Amino acid sequence: MVELQINTTQNVNINFTAASVGERILAYGIDWVIKIAYVIVVYQVIFNVFSVDRMVEDMDRWSQIAIYVTFYLPAMFYTLIFETLLDGQTIGKRIMKIKVVKIDGYQASLSDFVIRWFFRIVDLNMMSGVVALITIITSPKNQRLGDMTAGTSVIALKNKVNISHTILEELESDYIPTYPNVIKLSDNDARIIKETFTKARSTKDYKTLIKLRNKIIEVVEIKEVKQSNDVAFIDTILKDYNYYTQSM
């Protein structure tokens, strides 16, 4: 197994296990089965049950192509659609418990998924996936060309603690939040803040605490800090984040 060590912008090292070639192939296979099933169902329902094929016969060639392409677009964009909606996972990846993440520790964005999807033309469609297989095996981070270009990798989630578990804070039943703007943060942001905060507090790294406080104030757009010290402020931020996200 390939271990990935991601160094975040807050200089926190996070260790992940890269998804194996076998896991990625199985996920790819599951996704192909789903796409084939979609095509068969669409053909049977749309073209046979509703007799759309008879209507298409009376159209010119380009109109016919346009109609067929429209019906099959979801299959063509399957990976891009699901990775965007399921936060780095297709149905196959979710079943295999693997996920696309950014190498810098942040969640992959739409542009990253678009780049990965576009490079499938080279990685998976040319030479029947041989290019992807070779690059994944030879890459130190198990990346195909699309991953290298987008700055992503595919990690295994099996036996890993879910991100939401790492950011939970115990709150009193009558807890009153202080900073509603914390909803600007993502789960990944909160995890990085908590890990950096925990490490800096245990080692009494006050410089890091100050940098972390300033970064939070900038990102969350806090106008007035109501705590007397950095530890109390960051602790409040984490609790507020938990309060609002658990209430949503």
Rosetta blueprint (number, residue, H / E / L):
1 M L
2 V L
3 E E
4 L E
5 Q E
6 I E
7 N E
8 T L
9 T L
10 Q L
11 N L
12 V L
13 N E
14 I E
15 N E
16 F E
17 T E
18 A E
19 A L
20 S L
21 V H
22 G H
23 E H
24 R H
25 I H
26 L H
27 A H
28 Y H
29 G H
30 I H
31 D H
32 W H
33 V H
34 I H
35 K H
36 I H
37 A H
38 Y H
39 V H
40 I H
41 V H
42 V H
43 Y H
44 Q H
45 V H
46 I H
47 F H
48 N H
49 V H
50 F L
51 S L
52 V H
53 D H
54 R H
55 M H
56 V H
57 E H
58 D L
59 M L
60 D L
61 R H
62 W H
63 S H
64 Q H
65 I H
66 A H
67 I H
68 Y H
69 V H
70 T H
71 F H
72 Y H
73 L H
74 P H
75 A H
76 M H
77 F L
78 Y H
79 T H
80 L H
81 I H
82 F H
83 E H
84 T H
85 L H
86 L L
87 D L
88 G L
89 Q L
90 T L
91 I H
92 G H
93 K H
94 R H
95 I H
96 M H
97 K L
98 I E
99 K E
100 V E
101 V E
102 K E
103 I L
104 D L
105 G L
106 Y L
107 Q L
108 A L
109 S L
110 L H
111 S H
112 D H
113 F H
114 V H
115 I H
116 R H
117 W H
118 F H
119 F L
120 R H
121 I H
122 V H
123 D H
124 L H
125 N H
126 M H
127 M H
128 S H
129 G H
130 V H
131 V H
132 A H
133 L H
134 I H
135 T H
136 I H
137 I H
138 T H
139 S L
140 P L
141 K L
142 N L
143 Q L
144 R L
145 L H
146 G H
147 D H
148 M H
149 T H
150 A H
151 G L
152 T E
153 S E
154 V E
155 I E
156 A E
157 L L
158 K L
159 N L
160 K L
161 V L
162 N L
163 I H
164 S H
165 H H
166 T H
167 I L
168 L L
169 E L
170 E L
171 L L
172 E L
173 S L
174 D L
175 Y L
176 I L
177 P L
178 T L
179 Y L
180 P H
181 N H
182 V H
183 I H
184 K H
185 L L
186 S L
187 D H
188 N H
189 D H
190 A H
191 R H
192 I H
193 I H
194 K H
195 E H
196 T H
197 F H
198 T H
199 K H
200 A H
201 R H
202 S H
203 T L
204 K L
205 D L
206 Y H
207 K H
208 T H
209 L H
210 I H
211 K H
212 L H
213 R H
214 N H
215 K H
216 I H
217 I H
218 E H
219 V H
220 V H
221 E L
222 I L
223 K L
224 E L
225 V L
226 K L
227 Q L
228 S L
229 N L
230 D H
231 V H
232 A H
233 F H
234 I H
235 D H
236 T H
237 I H
238 L H
239 K H
240 D H
241 Y H
242 N H
243 Y H
244 Y H
245 T H
246 Q H
247 S H
248 M L
